[in-house]
Amino acid sequence: MDRKKFLKTIGGGTLALTLAPNLLLAENFKFLEQNSDYKLTILHTNDQHSRIEPFDSSYSRNPNQGGFARRAALIQKIRGEEKNVLLLDSGDIFQGTPYFNFFGGELEFKLMSMMGYDAATMGNHDFDNGLEGFKKVQPNAKFPFLCSNYDFKNTILDGHTLPYKIFNKNGIKVGIFGVGIELSGLVGKKSYGETLYLDPVETAQHYATFLRKEKKCDMIICLSHIGYDYKDDPKKISDKILAAKTDGIDLILGGHTHTFLPEPQSFINKSGKNVLVNQVGWAGLLLGKINFYFDKNKNVKNISWNNQVIDDSILV
């Protein structure tokens, strides 16, 4: 994406949503806050690809953008402004720079832990050093990996990931699970071993229903690394298809296709309700930010969004 298109992609606003009946379209964020009983801020990344440092100023597409230190400073600033924050990643943390070649993902996990990531899922490139390589550096990640449709029971990663996790943010109970893309054809068999791939749609529906009905979660988030859309192969499972063929999911945070969405996209699920899908490109050029506003019954009233650009305007 060139700089002109990139700048068009970012922005902020409120969404006139139909996630619940009679949602309110507000003119400004202060109105939203004053008229909501609960607020939850979701920050998210995807496809970081070991881009620890900003792109060089001579880079033709996104010069002097990105960088873990700048992201950390921005996250710290947002946490100083917001009471209830979840920081999530949708996979492909590994691969793309010499930092991964030399340190195997250790540095990425250490820095993400310092930023206070709450959870992540695994992308196909997170298998690039094999299951052994991932397990070796995983202790540096002070956050869980949520992998719902990868069955690791016959591998050395058995017990090292979780199918889901529930977070309680000031009374809002948030259930999160993760789905990944089929590894066969993308990753060498030696790298994922006896890992079993489970259908992402069936898996997503199972955990959405389980978290909503049995665990009584107020909000369900899917961390997805299956890709936003495949125009050349429209039947291939993507976030758009996942949203349409399931119900109970409020938000899908995607990865894999490096898609810079101009704003969170709304799709109708199989029960006729809306589900949001968002993805923020790759390389840490953006930090996704979505605010959910709830009423006293913990139903979503409104949503605001503002993708945050990571560039040299952020002081570190």
C-alpha positions as CSV (number, residue, x, y, z in Angstrom):
1,M,0.0,0.0,0.0
2,D,1.4,3.4,-1.0
3,R,1.4,6.3,1.4
4,K,-1.6,8.1,-0.2
5,K,-3.8,5.0,0.1
6,F,-2.5,4.3,3.6
7,L,-3.5,7.7,4.8
8,K,-7.0,7.2,3.3
9,T,-7.3,4.0,5.2
10,I,-6.8,5.5,8.7
11,G,-9.3,7.7,10.5
12,G,-11.9,7.7,13.1
13,G,-15.6,7.8,13.7
14,T,-18.7,6.3,15.2
15,L,-20.6,3.4,13.6
16,A,-24.3,3.5,13.2
17,L,-24.6,-0.1,14.1
18,T,-27.4,-2.6,14.2
19,L,-25.6,-5.0,16.6
20,A,-28.6,-4.4,18.9
21,P,-32.0,-2.7,18.4
22,N,-32.1,1.1,18.5
23,L,-28.4,1.7,18.6
24,L,-27.6,5.4,18.9
25,L,-25.5,7.3,16.4
26,A,-23.6,9.9,18.4
27,E,-22.0,13.1,17.2
28,N,-19.0,12.9,19.4
29,F,-17.2,10.5,21.7
30,K,-17.9,12.5,24.9
31,F,-21.6,12.0,24.3
32,L,-21.0,8.3,24.0
33,E,-19.1,8.2,27.3
34,Q,-21.6,10.2,29.2
35,N,-24.5,8.1,28.0
36,S,-22.9,4.6,28.5
37,D,-22.7,2.6,31.7
38,Y,-19.7,0.6,30.5
39,K,-16.9,1.2,28.0
40,L,-14.3,-1.3,26.7
41,T,-11.4,-0.4,24.5
42,I,-10.0,-3.1,22.2
43,L,-6.4,-2.5,20.8
44,H,-5.2,-5.0,18.2
45,T,-2.4,-5.9,15.8
46,N,-1.8,-8.6,13.2
47,D,1.0,-9.9,11.0
48,Q,3.8,-8.0,12.8
49,H,6.4,-10.2,11.0
50,S,9.3,-9.3,13.3
51,R,9.3,-5.6,12.3
52,I,10.9,-4.4,15.5
53,E,12.3,-1.2,14.0
54,P,10.5,1.4,11.9
55,F,10.8,1.2,8.1
56,D,13.7,3.3,6.9
57,S,13.0,6.8,5.7
58,S,14.0,5.8,2.2
59,Y,11.3,3.0,2.1
60,S,9.1,3.9,-0.9
61,R,5.7,2.8,0.5
62,N,5.6,3.6,4.2
63,P,8.7,5.5,5.1
64,N,9.6,5.9,8.7
65,Q,6.5,4.2,9.9
66,G,6.0,1.3,12.4
67,G,8.3,0.3,15.2
68,F,7.7,-1.6,18.5
69,A,9.0,1.3,20.7
70,R,6.6,3.7,19.2
71,R,3.7,1.3,19.6
72,A,4.6,0.7,23.2
73,A,4.6,4.5,23.8
74,L,1.2,4.8,22.2
75,I,-0.3,1.9,24.1
76,Q,1.0,3.4,27.3
77,K,-0.7,6.7,26.5
78,I,-4.0,5.0,25.7
79,R,-3.9,3.0,28.9
80,G,-3.5,6.3,30.7
81,E,-6.6,7.6,29.1
82,E,-8.8,4.5,29.2
83,K,-9.8,2.4,32.2
84,N,-10.7,-0.9,30.5
85,V,-8.3,-2.0,27.7
86,L,-7.7,-5.3,26.0
87,L,-4.6,-5.7,23.8
88,L,-4.7,-8.6,21.3
89,D,-2.8,-10.0,18.3
90,S,-4.0,-12.1,15.4
91,G,-0.9,-14.0,14.5
92,D,2.2,-14.1,12.3
93,I,4.3,-12.5,14.9
94,F,7.4,-14.2,13.5
95,Q,9.4,-14.0,10.3
96,G,10.4,-11.1,8.1
97,T,13.6,-9.5,9.6
98,P,17.0,-10.6,10.9
99,Y,15.7,-10.3,14.4
100,F,13.7,-13.4,13.9
101,N,16.6,-15.2,12.1
102,F,18.9,-14.5,15.0
103,F,16.6,-14.7,18.1
104,G,13.8,-17.0,16.9
105,G,11.0,-14.9,18.2
106,E,12.4,-14.4,21.7
107,L,12.7,-10.6,21.2
108,E,9.2,-10.2,19.8
109,F,7.6,-12.1,22.8
110,K,9.6,-10.1,25.3
111,L,8.6,-6.8,23.8
112,M,5.0,-7.8,23.5
113,S,5.0,-8.9,27.1
114,M,6.4,-5.5,28.1
115,M,3.6,-3.8,26.2
116,G,1.1,-5.9,28.2
117,Y,-0.6,-8.0,25.5
118,D,-3.5,-9.9,26.9
119,A,-3.7,-12.7,24.3
120,A,-2.7,-13.7,20.8
121,T,-3.4,-16.5,18.3
122,M,-0.9,-18.3,16.1
123,G,-0.4,-17.6,12.4
124,N,1.2,-19.9,9.9
125,H,4.6,-18.1,10.1
126,D,4.6,-18.7,13.9
127,F,5.4,-22.4,12.9
128,D,8.5,-21.4,10.8
129,N,11.0,-22.7,13.4
130,G,8.8,-25.7,14.0
131,L,7.0,-26.7,17.1
132,E,10.3,-27.0,18.9
133,G,11.3,-23.4,18.0
134,F,8.0,-22.0,19.2
135,K,8.1,-23.9,22.5
136,K,11.7,-22.8,23.1
137,V,10.8,-19.1,23.1
138,Q,7.3,-19.2,24.3
139,P,8.2,-18.8,28.0
140,N,9.2,-15.2,27.0
141,A,5.5,-14.5,26.2
142,K,3.7,-13.5,29.4
143,F,0.3,-13.9,27.7
144,P,-1.6,-16.9,26.4
145,F,-1.9,-18.2,22.9
146,L,-5.5,-19.0,22.0
147,C,-5.6,-21.8,19.4
148,S,-9.1,-23.3,19.2
149,N,-8.9,-25.2,15.9
150,Y,-5.3,-26.5,16.1
151,D,-5.3,-29.7,18.1
152,F,-1.8,-30.2,19.6
153,K,-2.6,-33.3,21.7
154,N,0.0,-35.5,19.9
155,T,2.7,-32.8,19.8
156,I,5.1,-31.1,22.2
157,L,2.8,-28.0,22.3
158,D,0.1,-30.1,24.0
159,G,-1.0,-28.0,27.0
160,H,1.0,-24.9,25.9
161,T,-1.9,-23.1,24.3
162,L,-5.5,-22.5,25.4
163,P,-8.7,-22.9,23.4
164,Y,-10.2,-19.8,24.9
165,K,-9.8,-17.3,27.8
166,I,-12.3,-15.1,29.6
167,F,-11.4,-11.6,30.8
168,N,-13.5,-9.5,33.2
169,K,-13.1,-5.8,32.5
170,N,-15.0,-3.7,35.1
171,G,-18.0,-6.1,35.0
172,I,-17.9,-6.8,31.3
173,K,-17.2,-10.5,30.7
174,V,-15.3,-11.0,27.5
175,G,-14.7,-14.4,26.0
176,I,-12.0,-14.8,23.4
177,F,-10.9,-17.7,21.2
178,G,-8.7,-18.1,18.2
179,V,-8.8,-19.8,14.8
180,G,-6.0,-20.4,12.4
181,I,-5.5,-21.2,8.7
182,E,-4.9,-24.7,7.4
183,L,-1.2,-25.4,7.7
184,S,-1.0,-28.0,4.9
185,G,0.4,-26.4,1.8
186,L,1.6,-23.3,3.7
187,V,3.9,-24.9,6.2
188,G,6.2,-27.9,5.8
189,K,4.8,-31.0,7.5
190,K,8.0,-31.2,9.6
191,S,7.3,-27.8,11.1
192,Y,3.8,-28.6,12.5
193,G,4.1,-32.4,13.0
194,E,1.0,-34.2,14.2
195,T,-1.0,-30.9,14.7
196,L,-4.6,-31.6,13.7
197,Y,-6.5,-28.9,11.8
198,L,-10.1,-28.5,12.8
199,D,-12.8,-26.8,10.7
200,P,-12.7,-23.1,11.7
201,V,-16.4,-22.4,11.2
202,E,-17.5,-25.4,13.3
203,T,-14.9,-24.6,16.0
204,A,-15.8,-20.9,16.1
205,Q,-19.5,-21.8,16.5
206,H,-18.8,-24.2,19.2
207,Y,-16.8,-21.7,21.3
208,A,-19.1,-18.8,20.6
209,T,-22.1,-20.8,21.9
210,F,-20.1,-22.2,24.8
211,L,-18.8,-18.8,25.9
212,R,-22.1,-17.1,25.5
213,K,-24.5,-19.6,26.9
214,E,-22.5,-21.7,29.4
215,K,-19.9,-19.1,30.5
216,K,-22.4,-16.2,30.3
217,C,-20.0,-13.8,28.5
218,D,-21.3,-10.4,27.6
219,M,-19.0,-10.1,24.5
220,I,-17.3,-12.7,22.2
221,I,-14.2,-12.0,20.3
222,C,-12.6,-14.3,17.7
223,L,-8.8,-13.8,17.0
224,S,-8.6,-15.0,13.4
225,H,-5.7,-15.9,11.2
226,I,-7.7,-17.3,8.2
227,G,-7.7,-14.1,6.0
228,Y,-10.2,-11.4,5.4
229,D,-11.3,-12.4,1.8
230,Y,-10.2,-14.4,-1.2
231,K,-11.6,-12.9,-4.4
232,D,-9.9,-15.5,-6.6
233,D,-11.3,-18.3,-4.4
234,P,-14.6,-17.0,-2.9
235,K,-15.4,-20.4,-1.4
236,K,-12.2,-20.5,0.7
237,I,-13.0,-19.9,4.4
238,S,-12.3,-16.3,5.3
239,D,-13.4,-13.9,8.0
240,K,-16.3,-12.8,5.8
241,I,-17.5,-16.3,5.5
242,L,-16.9,-17.1,9.2
243,A,-19.0,-14.0,10.1
244,A,-21.9,-15.1,7.8
245,K,-21.9,-18.8,8.9
246,T,-21.8,-18.4,12.6
247,D,-23.7,-16.5,15.3
248,G,-22.8,-15.3,18.8
249,I,-19.6,-13.6,17.8
250,D,-19.4,-9.8,18.2
251,L,-16.0,-9.0,16.8
252,I,-13.5,-10.9,14.5
253,L,-10.0,-9.5,14.6
254,G,-8.3,-10.8,11.5
255,G,-4.9,-11.5,10.0
256,H,-3.0,-13.4,7.3
257,T,-4.1,-11.4,4.2
258,H,-2.4,-8.1,5.4
259,T,-5.7,-6.2,4.7
260,F,-5.8,-2.5,5.5
261,L,-9.5,-2.1,6.2
262,P,-10.7,1.5,6.1
263,E,-12.9,0.9,9.1
264,P,-14.4,-2.1,10.9
265,Q,-16.7,-3.9,8.4
266,S,-20.1,-5.1,9.5
267,F,-21.6,-8.4,8.3
268,I,-24.9,-10.2,8.9
269,N,-24.5,-13.5,10.8
270,K,-26.7,-16.6,10.3
271,S,-29.1,-15.3,13.0
272,G,-29.6,-11.9,11.2
273,K,-27.4,-10.0,13.6
274,N,-24.3,-7.9,12.9
275,V,-20.8,-9.0,13.5
276,L,-17.8,-6.6,13.1
277,V,-14.6,-7.6,11.3
278,N,-11.4,-5.6,11.5
279,Q,-7.8,-6.0,10.2
280,V,-4.9,-3.5,10.3
281,G,-2.6,-4.5,7.5
282,W,0.8,-5.7,8.5
283,A,4.2,-4.8,10.0
284,G,2.8,-2.8,12.9
285,L,2.1,0.2,10.7
286,L,-1.2,0.7,12.5
287,L,-2.6,-0.1,15.9
288,G,-6.3,-0.9,15.7
289,K,-8.5,0.7,18.3
290,I,-12.2,0.1,18.8
291,N,-14.3,1.3,21.7
292,F,-17.5,-0.6,22.7
293,Y,-20.1,1.2,24.8
294,F,-22.6,-0.8,26.8
295,D,-25.8,0.0,28.6
296,K,-26.6,-1.0,32.2
297,N,-27.7,-4.4,31.0
298,K,-24.3,-4.9,29.3
299,N,-25.8,-4.7,25.8
300,V,-23.7,-2.9,23.2
301,K,-25.2,0.6,22.5
302,N,-22.6,2.0,20.2
303,I,-19.1,1.6,18.8
304,S,-16.4,4.2,17.9
305,W,-13.1,3.5,16.1
306,N,-9.9,5.2,15.4
307,N,-7.0,3.3,13.8
308,Q,-3.8,4.7,15.2
309,V,-0.8,5.4,12.9
310,I,2.6,4.4,14.1
311,D,5.1,7.0,12.9
312,D,7.6,9.5,14.1
313,S,5.0,11.8,15.6
314,I,5.0,9.4,18.6
315,L,7.7,10.3,21.0
316,V,9.6,7.5,22.6
